[in-house]
Amino acid sequence: MKAGIQALNDIGTHSDSSTRSFVNKGDRAMAKEIGQFMDQYPEVFGKPQYQKGPGQEVKTDDKSWAKALSKPDDDGMTPASMEQFNKAKGMIKSAMAGDTGNGNLQARGAGGSSLGIDAMMAGDAINNMALGKLGAA
């Protein structure tokens, strides 16, 4: 799990303006895994948002988190959406580290699904991706 936690810590982001943030290209496959987890819990993470420029209206994206993070168009995401992405990364890291005391991981989604279990499953996938990168290096 250590490789996966480090990989989550290493996900790079950048902004090209005060309203547009992006995940770095080399990290988008891992960001897609996080996005798939986020898409399971819209009541926790909402939907991704974008804003074309300062002073323009913030709009809710019609894309899933997984797609907005892995295949962004040139509008990117708002800083608030990037905060939601970082929140999800933190939840997955907590689950990977076995932090069962994290109240966020006790939440239940639609149909009774467990956020903590789903975060752990996302963490397993991310850990496997990280180990694959290490093996290829």
Secondary structure, 3 states (H helix, E strand, C coil): CHHHHHHHHHCCEEECCCCCEEECHHHHHHHHHHHHHHHCCHHHHCCCEECCCCCCCCEECCCCHHHHHHCCCCCCECHHHHHHHHHHHHHHHHHHCCCCCCHHHHCECHHHCEHHHHHHHHHHHHHHHHHHHHHHC
